[in-house]
Amino acid sequence: MDLVNVSPEILVFLFMAAFLAGFLDTLAGGGGLIVLPALIISGIPPLLALGTNKLQGTMGTATASVMMLRSRKVRWDEIRYPMFLAFLGSAAGTIAVQFINTELLVFVIPLVLVCIAAYFILSPLIQSQQSGARISSQNYRRFIVPVIGWYDGMFGPGTGSFFAVAGVSLRGMNLIDATANAKTLNFATNFASLLIFLIAGKVVWLAGLIMMVGQFAGAWGGSKCLLSIHPNYLRILVVTMCLAMLGKYALTIGWIG
């Protein structure tokens, strides 16, 4: 995409979208479901939108990851191997998306939102205390983490929520710890995907760099809130964000209205 076609008004719009996405993504996931439609609405083709989304999203997840590691909500010696597997899964998914019809996004994104919202509404496992793990740590790392990573490389929106849901439902983590771990895993998947998109030349640099600034500011604020937010409020926020984004996305693509 020719950079001169990105008007100042669009850049301001994208900056604000990135700030909001960075803040909410750190708390509840789904920031990509704010940014990706914003990029497409701005006239950026799907593959370029996916690549630019990874450029700005990497800044947000990197900021949140550093905050989680510095606050010791996440331990490097425990998370580095899952991050590596998430990286590999995402790289494979990003390579695959170069060869498929990106119109599949129209169907995948709403399905992701419905599944996440339904889980957080209906599941009794979402609680402030840890519960029993359903699968071993080894199987979780070897199978679940790479699959979610592959999804992020292929599409992306909702990945942070997927990692958080998996941590709670499969590993018995409490919601705050699962969300903190999700930030580091999401950084690994974003970074892997970004590298592939950069090699393929699928990034709008001007828009992406400005959105990185918005992501940094939003993620920093969101990380501060995550360390003190009550788990029940976080649960409500996850459900609210999923339902709101579902309505916004349905309106954007013409399913309603």
C-alpha positions as CSV (number, residue, x, y, z in Angstrom):
1,M,0.0,0.0,0.0
2,D,1.3,3.5,-0.9
3,L,2.1,5.3,2.3
4,V,1.0,8.7,0.9
5,N,-2.6,7.3,0.8
6,V,-2.7,7.1,4.6
7,S,-4.2,10.5,5.5
8,P,-3.6,12.3,8.9
9,E,-7.2,11.6,9.9
10,I,-6.8,7.9,9.3
11,L,-3.5,7.9,11.3
12,V,-5.2,9.6,14.3
13,F,-8.0,7.1,14.1
14,L,-5.6,4.2,14.0
15,F,-3.6,5.6,16.9
16,M,-6.7,5.8,19.1
17,A,-7.7,2.3,18.0
18,A,-4.3,0.9,19.0
19,F,-4.3,2.7,22.4
20,L,-7.7,1.2,23.2
21,A,-6.7,-2.2,21.9
22,G,-3.5,-2.2,23.9
23,F,-5.3,-1.3,27.1
24,L,-8.1,-3.8,26.8
25,D,-6.0,-6.6,25.3
26,T,-3.7,-6.6,28.3
27,L,-6.7,-7.0,30.6
28,A,-9.1,-9.2,28.6
29,G,-7.6,-10.1,25.2
30,G,-9.2,-9.4,21.9
31,G,-7.4,-6.2,21.0
32,G,-6.9,-7.5,17.5
33,L,-10.6,-7.5,17.0
34,I,-10.5,-3.7,17.5
35,V,-7.4,-3.0,15.4
36,L,-7.9,-5.4,12.5
37,P,-11.4,-4.1,11.6
38,A,-10.0,-0.5,12.0
39,L,-7.2,-1.3,9.6
40,I,-9.6,-2.8,7.0
41,I,-12.1,0.0,7.4
42,S,-9.2,2.4,6.7
43,G,-8.8,0.8,3.2
44,I,-5.8,-1.5,3.9
45,P,-6.0,-4.9,2.1
46,P,-6.5,-8.0,4.3
47,L,-2.9,-9.4,4.2
48,L,-1.4,-5.9,4.7
49,A,-3.9,-5.4,7.6
50,L,-2.8,-8.6,9.2
51,G,0.9,-7.7,8.9
52,T,0.4,-4.2,10.2
53,N,-1.7,-5.5,13.0
54,K,1.3,-7.8,14.0
55,L,3.7,-4.8,13.9
56,Q,1.7,-2.7,16.3
57,G,0.5,-5.7,18.4
58,T,4.0,-6.9,19.1
59,M,4.7,-3.6,20.9
60,G,1.7,-4.0,23.1
61,T,2.4,-7.6,24.0
62,A,6.1,-6.9,24.5
63,T,5.2,-4.1,26.9
64,A,2.8,-6.3,28.8
65,S,5.3,-9.2,28.9
66,V,8.0,-7.0,30.4
67,M,5.6,-5.7,33.0
68,M,4.5,-9.3,33.9
69,L,8.1,-10.5,34.2
70,R,9.3,-7.6,36.2
71,S,6.4,-7.9,38.6
72,R,7.2,-11.7,38.9
73,K,3.6,-12.6,37.9
74,V,5.4,-14.8,35.3
75,R,8.7,-16.6,35.8
76,W,11.1,-16.7,32.8
77,D,12.4,-20.2,33.6
78,E,8.9,-21.5,33.4
79,I,7.6,-19.6,30.4
80,R,10.5,-19.7,28.0
81,Y,9.9,-23.2,26.6
82,P,6.1,-22.6,26.0
83,M,7.0,-19.3,24.4
84,F,9.4,-21.1,22.0
85,L,6.6,-23.6,21.0
86,A,4.1,-20.7,20.6
87,F,6.6,-19.0,18.4
88,L,7.0,-22.1,16.1
89,G,3.2,-22.6,15.9
90,S,2.7,-19.0,14.9
91,A,5.4,-19.0,12.3
92,A,3.8,-22.0,10.7
93,G,0.3,-20.4,10.7
94,T,1.7,-17.2,9.2
95,I,3.3,-19.0,6.4
96,A,0.1,-20.9,5.7
97,V,-2.1,-17.7,5.6
98,Q,-0.1,-16.4,2.7
99,F,-1.7,-19.1,0.5
100,I,-5.4,-19.1,1.6
101,N,-8.4,-16.9,1.0
102,T,-8.4,-14.3,3.8
103,E,-12.2,-14.0,3.4
104,L,-12.2,-16.9,5.9
105,L,-11.7,-14.2,8.6
106,V,-15.4,-13.2,8.1
107,F,-16.4,-16.6,9.6
108,V,-13.6,-17.3,12.0
109,I,-13.6,-14.1,14.0
110,P,-17.3,-14.2,15.1
111,L,-17.0,-17.9,16.0
112,V,-14.0,-17.1,18.2
113,L,-15.9,-14.3,20.0
114,V,-18.9,-16.5,20.7
115,C,-16.8,-19.4,22.0
116,I,-14.8,-17.2,24.4
117,A,-17.9,-15.3,25.7
118,A,-19.9,-18.5,26.2
119,Y,-17.1,-20.2,28.1
120,F,-16.6,-17.3,30.5
121,I,-20.4,-17.0,31.1
122,L,-21.1,-20.7,31.6
123,S,-18.0,-22.3,33.0
124,P,-17.8,-22.8,36.8
125,L,-14.0,-23.0,36.5
126,I,-13.5,-19.2,36.2
127,Q,-12.6,-18.3,39.8
128,S,-10.0,-16.5,41.8
129,Q,-8.6,-19.7,43.2
130,Q,-6.7,-22.4,41.4
131,S,-8.5,-25.6,40.4
132,G,-7.2,-29.0,39.3
133,A,-5.4,-29.4,36.0
134,R,-7.1,-31.4,33.3
135,I,-4.0,-32.2,31.3
136,S,-0.3,-32.4,32.2
137,S,2.0,-29.4,31.8
138,Q,4.0,-31.4,29.1
139,N,0.9,-32.1,27.0
140,Y,-0.3,-28.5,27.4
141,R,3.0,-27.1,26.2
142,R,3.5,-29.6,23.3
143,F,0.0,-29.5,21.9
144,I,-2.2,-26.7,23.1
145,V,0.3,-23.9,23.0
146,P,1.5,-24.5,19.4
147,V,-2.1,-24.9,18.2
148,I,-3.1,-21.6,19.6
149,G,0.1,-20.1,18.2
150,W,-0.8,-21.5,14.8
151,Y,-4.2,-19.8,15.1
152,D,-2.5,-16.5,15.9
153,G,-0.2,-16.8,12.9
154,M,-3.1,-17.7,10.7
155,F,-5.7,-15.1,11.9
156,G,-4.9,-13.6,15.3
157,P,-7.8,-11.9,16.9
158,G,-8.7,-13.3,20.3
159,T,-5.4,-15.2,20.8
160,G,-4.8,-13.6,24.2
161,S,-8.2,-14.8,25.4
162,F,-7.6,-18.3,24.0
163,F,-4.4,-18.6,26.0
164,A,-6.1,-17.3,29.1
165,V,-9.1,-19.7,28.7
166,A,-6.7,-22.6,28.1
167,G,-4.7,-21.7,31.2
168,V,-7.8,-21.7,33.4
169,S,-9.7,-24.6,31.9
170,L,-6.9,-27.0,31.1
171,R,-4.1,-26.2,33.6
172,G,-6.3,-25.1,36.6
173,M,-4.7,-21.6,36.8
174,N,-6.6,-18.7,38.4
175,L,-7.7,-16.0,35.9
176,I,-5.1,-13.4,36.8
177,D,-2.2,-15.8,36.5
178,A,-3.6,-17.2,33.3
179,T,-4.0,-13.8,31.8
180,A,-0.4,-12.8,32.8
181,N,1.0,-15.9,31.2
182,A,-1.1,-15.2,28.1
183,K,0.7,-11.9,27.6
184,T,4.1,-13.6,27.2
185,L,2.9,-16.3,25.0
186,N,1.0,-13.8,22.8
187,F,4.2,-11.8,22.5
188,A,6.0,-14.9,21.2
189,T,3.3,-15.6,18.6
190,N,3.1,-11.9,17.5
191,F,6.8,-11.7,17.1
192,A,7.0,-14.9,15.0
193,S,4.2,-13.8,12.8
194,L,5.6,-10.3,12.4
195,L,9.0,-11.7,11.1
196,I,7.2,-13.7,8.4
197,F,5.1,-10.7,7.3
198,L,8.2,-8.5,7.2
199,I,9.9,-11.0,4.9
200,A,6.8,-11.1,2.7
201,G,6.6,-7.3,2.7
202,K,3.1,-7.2,4.1
203,V,3.4,-4.3,6.5
204,V,2.2,-0.6,6.1
205,W,5.1,1.0,8.0
206,L,3.7,4.5,8.7
207,A,0.4,3.3,10.1
208,G,2.2,0.5,12.0
209,L,4.8,2.7,13.7
210,I,2.2,5.2,14.8
211,M,0.0,2.4,16.1
212,M,3.0,1.0,18.1
213,V,3.1,4.2,20.1
214,G,-0.6,3.8,20.9
215,Q,-0.1,0.2,21.8
216,F,2.7,1.0,24.2
217,A,0.7,3.6,26.1
218,G,-2.4,1.4,26.2
219,A,-0.5,-1.8,27.3
220,W,1.4,0.1,30.0
221,G,-1.8,1.3,31.5
222,G,-3.5,-2.0,31.2
223,S,-0.6,-3.9,32.8
224,K,-0.9,-1.6,35.9
225,C,-4.6,-2.3,36.2
226,L,-4.1,-6.1,35.7
227,L,-1.9,-6.3,38.8
228,S,-4.7,-5.0,41.0
229,I,-8.0,-5.8,39.3
230,H,-10.4,-8.2,41.0
231,P,-10.9,-11.5,39.0
232,N,-14.6,-11.1,38.9
233,Y,-14.3,-7.7,37.2
234,L,-11.9,-9.2,34.7
235,R,-14.4,-11.9,33.9
236,I,-17.1,-9.4,33.3
237,L,-14.7,-7.3,31.1
238,V,-13.8,-10.4,29.0
239,V,-17.5,-11.2,28.3
240,T,-18.4,-7.6,27.7
241,M,-15.6,-7.1,25.3
242,C,-16.4,-10.3,23.4
243,L,-20.1,-9.4,23.0
244,A,-19.3,-5.7,22.1
245,M,-16.8,-6.7,19.5
246,L,-19.1,-9.3,18.1
247,G,-21.8,-6.7,17.6
248,K,-19.3,-4.2,16.1
249,Y,-17.9,-6.7,13.7
250,A,-21.3,-7.9,12.6
251,L,-22.2,-4.3,11.9
252,T,-19.0,-3.6,10.0
253,I,-19.4,-6.5,7.6
254,G,-23.1,-5.9,7.1
255,W,-24.6,-8.8,9.0
256,I,-26.8,-6.4,10.9
257,G,-28.2,-3.0,10.2
